[in-house]
Amino acid sequence: MKVTVIGTGYVGLTTGVALAYLGHQVTCIDVDEAKINSLQNGIIPIYEPGLQEIFDLAAKNLHFTSSYPEGLIETDIIFIAVGTPSLSDGSPNMAYVKDAAIKIGQNLGEGFTVIVNKSTVPIGSGNWVEAIIRDAFEARNGHKPQGYFSVSSNPEFLKEGTALSDTLYPDRIVIGSDNRQALDQLTELYSPIIQQDFTPPSFVPRPEKLKSVPLVTTDLASAEMIKYAANAFLSLKISFINEIASISEKVGADIVQIAKGIGLDSRIGPKFLNAGIGWGGSCFGKDTAALVSTAQEYGLKMPIIAASREVNYHLRAKVVEKIMDELKILKGKTIGLLGLAFKPNTDDLRDSPALDIARKLTERGAKVWVHDPIAMERAKKEISDLEIKYASSAEELFDETDAIILVTEWPQYTELPWEQLVSRMRKPFIFDGRNFLDKARLEKAGCKYIGIGK
Ligand code: UGA
């Protein structure tokens, strides 16, 4: 099938490249010409494991342009996958979605086109996008586009760092549509994933037990709500375990054991129960804020989701309190942060706990040194309001620091020569914000170790 994807962020690009790998003809549009140039030259502008490799395999089915007329000509399915960042009141900024919808309306062809909201958009956006497309089409052509297109919702559940595997082997595919033809076309588009009958790339093997992927078909509003509810629930699960971690610290219980003990209950499940310094990234914060903001429009409060946010963002202040408890005075002290990205295997810094923690430490007069295996280059470009020093290696961070905070659990940090490194610190002290390091080993090396909920 012929597919156009508008927006080449994590979601748009991964979707486009994966569909091209499955044999569809995919054109990706982005208004950012530098990004399009990079993609035309075969270079993926974001860090996402496996994406460059699958891109290379699918290159013959991929086309990139910053021209809407070129990208929208004679296409069967158009995905809108542009950003919807939070506005100051928590509601999502829909300006990019609106622009995309206008351009679609202006360039809509004669045949039937399925338009898909892939961006996370507020409930009711399907109808809103449809109205914008209709108006833009009419303004350009002087007549109504009755029956020429249908807007569906197909929310995305991929996680950064495992985006490819989540796209090729998802837990489910959700399609919200009131139009039979649109539903049939989208089912056909995703057929290789639903049936799991494609040849998996060697570097993203199919999970052994996966035989097929459930397809959930529903109305537009329900599909839109499924996305928000899923992210809100996952954020809640993490905030819940972090709340239990707080009391576990007080009573002398161990949160890792507690997570194992409750996670084995099949009604609860073991995933997303890792206590730490909480969630960040471009999704949980934005989507929970949007849900609270939508509820307000209807005169509703969302106390559970609001609490999930409150618990989460307080964790960042708590880290600094714990460092102060240990060091007493922060002025003139040097603190090293291991990790900057909001999670491992990505260079994404959006709403990253590391940045908040660094900010709070510098506000209290500490000097902050940081290291991240991948995200430092991006941080140098994007973070200008923070006085931080970048270490050239993780090892360097330990020279004359008063405390190290592990913020992002990059697997390579377990390989560090910890005994040797802690001996380089002024007074060895490590705060493990992800319960990731080997406590016994560090203590044996003479280091004071504090984790979360232990
Ligand atoms: C999240 C959802 O997991 C995806 O399903 C969804 O598609 C995506 O948002 C989105 O809406 O686009 P993502 O933000 O990429 O994905 O990454 P996650 O793996 O969910 O991690 C989010 C944050 O939660 C990270 O900061 C991570 O460190 C933290 N986390 C995760 C924990 O603190 N504990 C856990 O047990 C799991």
Residues whose N, C-alpha, C, O or C-beta is under 5 A from the ligand:
A	BS01	UGA	E156 F157 L158 K159 E160 I238 F272 L273 N274 G276 G278 W279 G280 G281 C283 F342 K343
